[in-house]
Amino acid sequence: MKKRMMALVCAGTLAVGMLAGCGGSGSKTETKAAETQAAGETQAAAETEAAAETEAAADTTGATEGVQASPEFYAKADLSVLNGKKIGITIQSLENAYWAGVMSALEDVLTENGAEYTLLSCKDNSATQISQIENFTNDDYDLIMIHPSDAAAVEDAAAAAREKGIKVMCWDDPMTNTDANWILDNTALGQAIGELAGNFISEHYDESNKAEVAIIGYPQTKVLLERANGIKMGLENTAAGKYEVVAEQNGLEANEAQTSMETILSAHPNCKVVAGVGAGAMIGSNEALVISMNGAPVPDDMGVFTTDVTKQQLELIKSGDQAARAIIGFEGSDVDTATACASMYALILSDAVGAQNVFRGVAPIDAANIDTIMSGMK
């Protein structure tokens, strides 16, 4: 039996922590000495606590230990294990083109292998996602996959599911209360995007003719902030002295990215190179750049480089007359990613993953291999 549902609730709050301090003074030398000593002890304690908090915060930014996924790793999975299993899937959004394509392909793979599933969007709302996880738990699903709106917010719900013997997988974040996290090193991913752009810059620009570069990001999401920071590293690794970042703007969805790029071009009309964190950044900024040419051909020194793998991105690259040049992909096509995800389900259900953190592989997709990738897109 197959169920497909979309959550329609969209509301959320952000909590901000604040620290406050107080102090006093005395008139006697002994009192001052005692207060000085106490202040020193308080400062030391505060520094120790701050260091501990910094270390704890660092632990949540990414994972460093785990296994590297490969074709051989996924080949260990027996997809027949999925037959008759109830799988609950809650993701941030189905409005994003990448997720819509991959989830459509995943539905096909699960159906072909006899799994029962419920696919939900939380509309990027943690409260909604927690409720979805709790419902999966109460209905005794065999496995729950979470693509978290806020990983920290869903940890308790994930822990409660595991206490009932339900397997839990996280897509994108190194959560604690899971059987497996299917993750990217987002800084390294961003670095790969930046190196694609940097190599392009080195081909077309130099120190006397620097490229003006825009970075289209989305710092509101931790993993996308990591990607944007990685992009800067990759640019510097491959094109130091040959470029200048003239603007950084938001652009998660294509319309937002187009608006951001139009704003950038109004201030920096010679900005011809864009590096971005996802599909929307490529699609939107490409549109803005093409429009800016007023019907003239896109010049050879204009290029857009991002990640994600959507059919629209691939079509832009394949056309050869757009600013979109190349992307850093993951497993390959929608079907490739969906099959790898289903393989993760089978490995988790069989207790055969081998580590909590499984790092996904990345590789460039450009004119050289684009036909192969397009054959597996939804």
C-alpha positions in Angstrom: 0.0 0.0 0.0 1.3 3.5 -0.8 0.4 6.7 0.9 1.6 10.1 -0.1 0.7 13.1 2.0 1.8 16.8 2.2 1.8 18.6 5.5 0.2 22.0 5.2 1.1 23.6 8.5 3.8 26.3 8.3 4.8 28.2 11.4 7.9 28.4 13.6 9.8 30.3 16.1 13.5 30.8 16.8 14.9 30.9 20.3 17.8 33.2 21.1 19.9 32.7 24.3 21.3 35.7 26.2 23.9 35.9 28.8 24.0 38.6 31.6 26.5 39.5 34.4 26.7 41.7 37.4 29.4 42.9 39.8 30.0 45.2 42.8 32.8 47.0 44.6 34.0 47.6 48.2 35.9 50.3 49.9 38.4 48.3 52.0 41.7 46.9 50.7 40.8 43.4 52.0 37.4 43.6 50.3 39.0 44.7 47.0 41.5 41.9 47.2 38.8 39.3 47.9 36.7 40.7 45.1 39.6 40.7 42.7 40.3 37.0 43.5 36.6 36.2 43.2 36.4 38.1 39.9 39.4 36.1 38.6 37.8 32.8 39.7 34.5 33.9 38.0 36.3 34.9 34.9 38.2 31.6 34.8 35.0 29.7 35.3 33.3 31.7 32.6 36.1 31.0 30.2 36.0 27.3 31.0 32.3 27.3 30.4 32.6 29.3 27.2 35.3 26.9 25.9 33.0 23.9 26.7 30.1 25.6 24.9 32.3 26.3 21.9 33.5 22.7 21.7 30.0 21.5 22.0 28.8 23.8 19.3 31.7 22.7 17.1 30.6 19.1 17.6 27.2 19.9 16.0 28.6 21.5 12.8 29.7 18.3 11.1 31.0 14.8 11.5 34.5 13.7 11.0 34.3 10.0 11.4 32.3 7.4 9.4 32.4 5.4 6.2 32.7 6.7 2.7 29.9 5.6 0.4 30.8 4.1 -3.0 29.1 1.8 -5.6 30.6 -1.1 -3.7 29.1 0.1 -0.4 25.6 0.4 -1.8 26.0 -3.0 -3.6 25.9 -4.7 -0.2 22.3 -3.8 0.2 19.6 -6.4 -0.5 16.6 -4.3 -1.5 14.2 -7.3 -1.0 14.6 -6.5 2.7 12.2 -3.5 2.0 9.3 -5.8 1.1 6.4 -5.2 3.5 8.3 -2.7 5.6 6.6 0.5 6.7 8.8 3.5 6.0 8.0 7.1 7.2 9.8 9.9 5.4 9.7 13.6 6.5 11.6 16.2 4.5 11.9 19.9 4.6 10.1 20.7 1.4 8.8 19.1 -1.8 8.7 22.5 -3.5 12.4 22.5 -4.2 13.1 21.0 -7.7 15.9 18.7 -6.5 13.8 17.2 -3.7 10.8 16.8 -5.9 12.7 14.9 -8.5 14.6 12.6 -6.0 11.5 11.9 -3.9 9.5 11.0 -7.0 12.2 8.5 -8.0 12.4 7.2 -4.5 8.7 6.5 -4.5 9.2 4.3 -7.6 12.1 2.4 -6.1 10.1 1.7 -2.8 7.0 0.6 -4.7 9.0 -1.7 -7.0 10.5 -3.3 -3.9 7.2 -3.8 -2.0 7.7 -1.2 0.7 4.8 0.7 2.3 5.7 4.3 2.8 4.3 7.7 3.8 6.1 10.7 2.4 5.5 14.1 4.2 6.8 17.6 3.8 7.1 19.6 7.0 7.2 22.9 5.1 10.5 23.7 6.9 8.7 23.8 10.2 10.3 21.9 13.1 7.0 21.7 15.2 5.3 20.1 12.2 8.2 17.7 11.7 8.3 16.6 15.3 4.5 15.8 15.1 5.2 13.8 11.9 7.9 11.8 13.6 5.7 11.2 16.7 2.9 9.9 14.4 5.3 7.5 12.6 6.5 6.3 16.0 2.9 5.8 17.4 2.0 3.8 14.2 5.0 1.5 14.6 6.8 2.2 11.4 9.9 0.1 10.8 12.1 3.0 9.7 11.8 6.7 9.8 13.9 9.0 7.6 14.3 12.6 8.6 15.5 15.4 6.4 15.5 17.9 9.3 14.3 21.5 9.3 16.3 21.8 12.5 18.3 18.7 13.5 18.6 19.7 17.2 14.9 20.2 17.5 14.0 16.7 16.4 16.6 14.8 18.4 14.2 13.9 21.2 11.5 12.7 18.8 14.1 10.5 17.1 15.3 9.1 20.4 11.7 8.2 21.3 11.3 6.3 18.0 14.5 4.4 18.6 13.4 3.5 22.2 10.5 1.7 20.5 12.9 -0.3 18.3 12.2 1.8 15.2 15.3 2.5 13.0 16.0 6.2 12.3 18.0 7.7 9.5 18.9 11.3 9.0 19.5 12.8 5.5 21.9 15.8 5.7 22.8 16.3 9.4 25.1 14.3 11.8 22.4 13.8 14.4 23.0 11.8 17.6 19.8 9.8 18.0 19.9 7.9 14.7 21.0 4.5 13.4 22.7 6.2 10.4 23.3 9.7 9.1 23.5 10.0 5.3 25.5 13.2 5.0 27.8 15.4 3.0 30.8 17.2 4.1 29.2 20.5 3.2 32.4 22.5 3.5 34.2 20.1 1.2 31.2 20.2 -1.2 31.3 24.0 -1.2 35.1 23.8 -1.8 34.5 21.6 -4.9 32.0 24.2 -6.2 34.5 27.0 -5.6 37.2 25.0 -7.4 35.0 24.5 -10.4 34.4 28.3 -10.6 38.1 29.0 -9.8 39.3 26.8 -12.6 37.0 28.6 -15.0 38.2 32.0 -13.7 41.9 30.9 -14.2 41.0 30.1 -17.8 39.4 33.5 -18.6 40.9 36.0 -16.2 44.2 37.0 -14.6 45.6 39.4 -12.0 45.3 42.4 -14.4 41.8 41.5 -15.4 40.1 40.1 -12.3 36.7 38.3 -12.4 33.9 39.9 -10.4 32.2 37.0 -8.5 28.9 36.8 -6.8 28.1 34.1 -4.2 24.5 33.0 -4.0 23.9 31.4 -0.7 21.4 30.9 2.2 23.2 31.4 5.6 19.9 30.8 7.5 20.6 27.0 7.1 23.7 25.7 8.7 24.7 23.2 5.9 24.2 25.9 3.3 26.3 28.4 5.2 29.0 25.7 5.4 28.8 25.3 1.6 29.1 29.0 1.0 32.2 29.2 3.3 33.6 26.2 1.4 33.0 28.0 -1.9 35.3 30.8 -0.8 38.0 28.3 0.1 37.7 26.7 -3.3 37.9 30.0 -5.1 41.1 30.9 -3.2 42.7 27.5 -3.8 42.3 27.7 -7.6 42.1 31.4 -8.5 43.9 33.5 -5.9 44.6 37.0 -7.1 42.4 36.6 -10.2 39.0 37.4 -8.7 37.1 39.6 -6.3 33.9 38.6 -4.6 31.7 41.7 -5.2 28.5 40.5 -3.6 26.9 37.7 -1.4 23.1 37.4 -1.6 20.4 34.9 -0.7 19.1 32.6 -3.3 17.7 29.2 -2.2 14.8 29.2 -4.7 15.2 30.2 -8.4 13.0 33.3 -8.2 14.9 34.6 -5.1 18.2 33.9 -6.8 17.1 35.8 -10.0 16.1 38.8 -8.0 19.3 38.8 -6.0 21.4 38.5 -9.2 19.5 41.4 -10.8 20.2 43.5 -7.8 23.9 42.5 -7.9 24.1 43.3 -11.6 22.6 46.8 -11.1 25.5 47.6 -8.8 28.2 45.4 -10.5 27.3 45.2 -14.2 30.6 43.4 -15.0 29.9 40.6 -12.6 30.0 37.5 -14.8 30.9 34.6 -12.5 28.5 33.1 -10.0 29.1 30.3 -7.4 26.0 29.1 -5.5 24.8 26.6 -3.0 22.1 24.8 -4.9 19.8 24.4 -7.9 17.8 27.6 -7.4 21.0 29.6 -7.3 22.0 28.3 -10.7 18.6 28.6 -12.4 17.8 32.0 -11.1 21.2 33.6 -11.6 21.6 32.1 -15.0 18.3 33.7 -16.0 19.4 37.1 -14.7 22.7 36.9 -16.5 21.1 35.9 -19.8 18.5 38.7 -19.6 21.3 41.1 -18.9 22.9 40.3 -22.3 19.9 41.9 -24.1 19.8 39.2 -26.7 23.5 39.0 -27.3 25.3 35.6 -27.0 26.5 34.6 -23.5 30.3 35.4 -23.5 32.8 32.6 -22.9 33.9 34.3 -19.7 30.5 34.2 -18.1 29.7 31.1 -15.9 27.5 29.8 -13.1 28.6 26.9 -10.9 26.5 25.3 -8.1 25.5 21.9 -6.8 22.3 19.8 -6.8 21.2 17.8 -9.8 17.9 18.8 -11.4 16.6 18.3 -15.0 16.4 22.1 -15.5 20.0 22.6 -14.5 21.2 19.8 -16.8 19.2 21.2 -19.7 20.8 24.6 -19.2 24.3 23.1 -19.2 23.6 20.9 -22.2 22.3 23.7 -24.3 25.7 25.3 -24.5 24.4 28.8 -24.9 23.6 29.6 -21.3 25.8 30.9 -18.4 25.3 27.6 -16.5 28.5 25.7 -17.0 28.8 22.8 -14.5 27.5 21.4 -11.2 28.9 19.3 -8.4 26.6 16.3 -8.3 26.2 13.5 -5.7 25.3 9.9 -6.7 24.3 11.0 -10.2 20.8 11.2 -11.5 17.5 11.3 -9.6 17.2 7.5 -10.0 20.8 7.0 -8.9 20.3 9.0 -5.7 16.9 7.4 -5.0 18.4 3.9 -5.4 21.3 4.8 -3.1 18.8 6.1 -0.5 16.7 3.0 -0.7 19.9 1.0 -0.3 20.6 2.9 2.9 17.2 1.9 4.1 18.0 -1.8 3.4 21.4 -1.6 5.0 20.0 0.1 8.2 17.1 -2.5 8.5 19.7 -5.3 8.2 22.1 -3.7 10.7 24.7 -3.7 8.0 25.8 0.0 7.6 29.0 -0.4 9.7 29.1 3.2 11.0 26.6 5.9 12.1 27.9 8.5 9.6 27.9 7.6 5.9 29.5 10.3 3.7 28.1 10.6 0.2 30.4 11.0 -2.7 30.5 14.0 -5.0 31.8 14.6 -8.6 31.5 17.2 -11.3 28.7 17.1 -13.9 29.4 19.0 -17.1 29.1 18.7 -20.9 31.3 15.6 -20.9 29.0 13.3 -18.8 25.7 15.1 -18.9 23.9 12.7 -21.3 24.4 9.8 -19.0 23.1 11.7 -16.0 20.1 13.0 -17.9 18.9 9.5 -18.8 18.1 8.9 -15.1 16.2 12.1 -14.3 12.5 12.3 -13.4 
